[in-house]
Amino acid sequence: MNDLKTMLYFALLSGSAALASSGMARAEMEDMHHHHHMMMSDSSGYQSTLAAYEVPDVKLMDKEGAAVSLRDDLAGDEPVMLNFIFTSCTSICPVMSSTFQQVQQQLGEEGGKVRMVSISIDPEHDTPARLHEYAERYRANGNWQMLTGKLEDSIAVQRAFGAFRGDKMNHAPATYLRAGGPGTPWLRLDGFASASDIIREYHQLAHHH
């Protein structure tokens, strides 16, 4: 490692270790960070960081129009993959949604225990009916949930995950992975992680969980 990479590595390590779940051994954190630093230094097109996000207690709405408490929805021990989309988006969202579709296909039977969640950042336009159409377009099965709701509730979730950009046109691609239940750290992938990238990162995270 050259000096710059070494400095970056220790900066990452000290910053995220403070945020990490207290139940995680430091050796495990160092091991994970070594892996994720290596991922950052290649040309994969995304960056990965560990973070502790608190899921806000908001009510959203699924594509059938049913109310969903996000905190309760994500309170189980199953792994979670989460992203933010809006159905009229023509650039980032189709790529991210196609990627989630590929993840769902590539995980196969294993995907049955992974909860996938896409939350609209344009809920005033994204009615449950529009989400329903969008879900059909990407062949989202029962484990892949799409949520909309009140604008302020969507913003609260975006803020909680450090994803709020003030305007939907400033939307930046990011995917969030959690290997276990509440209290376990989230892995944030900034950029266009491919389906194979996401699955590899998920398996690495699950291995350390």
N, C-alpha and C positions, 0 to 999 in steps of 0.2 A: 504493500500500500504506500502511495506517496503521502506527503504530509497533509495535503488538503483533504484527501479521502479519510485519512486517520482522524483529522479534526472533525469532519462531518459525521463520521461514525460515532465518535464519543459524544458529540453534541446531540445526536439522535438518541443515543442510549440514555444519556442523563435526562433528557427532556421527556421521553416517553416512559421511562421507568417510573418517574414520579406520578404519571397518570395511570399507570397500570393497576390492575386489580391487586389488592394487597395479598390475595391468596396465591399469587403466582411467585414461584421461587425466582430469585434474581438470576441464578444460573440459567434458568429457562428463558428469562427475558433476554439475557445476553446472547444465548444461542439463537433465539428468534430474530433478534436485531441483526446478528451477523448475517443470517439468511436474507433478511429484508434489505439490508444495505447492499448486499450483492445484487439483489434484484434491481435496486435503484440505479446501480452503476452500469447496467447494460443498456441496450437500445430497445427495451421492450415497449416504450411509449407510455409508461405509467410509473407512478411513484407510490410506494406503500408506507404507511405509518400506523402505529398502534395508538389507540386513543380510548379514553373512558367517556362514553356518551350516555347521558341519562335520557331514557325515552320519556317524552312529556306525556302527561295525563290528559290527552285530548280525545274527543270523539270524531271519528272520520266516517266515511260511508263507502261501502263496497259497490261493485258494479251491478249488484242486484238492488241497490238502494237501502240495504240494511245498515244500521248503525254499528260501528266497530270502535271499541275502546282500544287505542293503539297500545297503551301500556299493558293491558290485560292480554291483548292479542300476542304480544311478544314476551309474555311472562313465563312461557314454558322453557324446557331445557333443550328444545330442538335447535339445530343450527339455523341461522338466518342470513339471507342475502337480500340487501335492500338497495334501491336506487330511487332517484327522483326523475319524473318524466312529465311531459304534457303532450296531449294527443295531436295538436296542430303543429308541433315542432317538426321541422323538415330536415334538420341536420344531425344533431347529437342523438336525439331520442330514438330514431329508427335504428341507429347503430347499436345503442345500448339495449334496446328491446330485442333486436335480432340476436344479440349476444346472450341475453337471458334465455331466449328460446333455445339456442344451441346448448347452453349450460343444462337446461332442463332435459334436452334430448340426450346429451352425453353422459349425464349422471345416471340415466336409466332408472333401475330399481332403487338405487341409492338415493335418488332424488325424492323418493317418497318420504324421507325423514328431514328434508331440508325445506324450510319455509322461505319462499321468495316473495318480496313485497315491492311493488312500484307505487310511489306516492305522487299524485299530480301536484305540480307547482302552479297550475292554472285552473284551480277548481271551479272558478266562476264559469268557465267555458266547458270544462270537462265534467259533464253530467254523468250519472251512472250509466245512462244509455250509450254515451260516447265511449266510456271506458269499456263497456260490454263489446262494442264494435272493435275497439282497439285490442282487447284481449283475444277476440276471435282471429284478428289479423295475424297475431303472433302465436296463435294456438296455445295460449296460456292454460295449463290444466289446473286442477283444484288446489295444488300446492303453491301456485303462483297467484298472489292476491294483488288486485289493483284497487287503490283507495283514492277517494276525493273527499270533499267536505267544504267547510267554511274556509274562506281565504285566510283568516287570522289563525286558524288551527293548522293549516298547511304551513304557514310561515313559522309558527311555533316549532313544528317538527324540523323544518329546514334549519332554523337557528340552532336547535339542539344538536344537530349533526354538523354544524359549521358549514352549511351548504347554501345559506341565504345570500343571494347576490343582488337583491333589490328589484330586479326586473327579470322576467322569464327569458328575455333575449340575451341576458348575461349568463345564462345557464351553463355551468361547467360540468363535464362528465366526471362522475365519481361513483364507485361501488363500495358498499359497506358489508363486511362479513363478520359474523359472530359465531363462534364454534359451539357455545353453550348458552346457558340461561343468563338472566340479568346478573350483572356484577362481573361477568367475564369481559375482557377487553374486545373492542371492535378493531378490525383491521380496515383501514380506509385506503382504497386504491384510487388515486387521482389520475385521470387520463383514460385513454381507451384500452382498458385491459381486455384481452380476447377471452373467449370462453375457456380455452385451455389454460390461460393465465389464472382466471378466477378459480377454476377447479383445482389447479396446482396449489394456489395460495390457501384455498379452503382446506385441502388435505393436510397441508403443512400446519395450519392453525389447529385443526382437529387433532393432529398428532401431539401437539404441545398442550392441548387443553386437558 
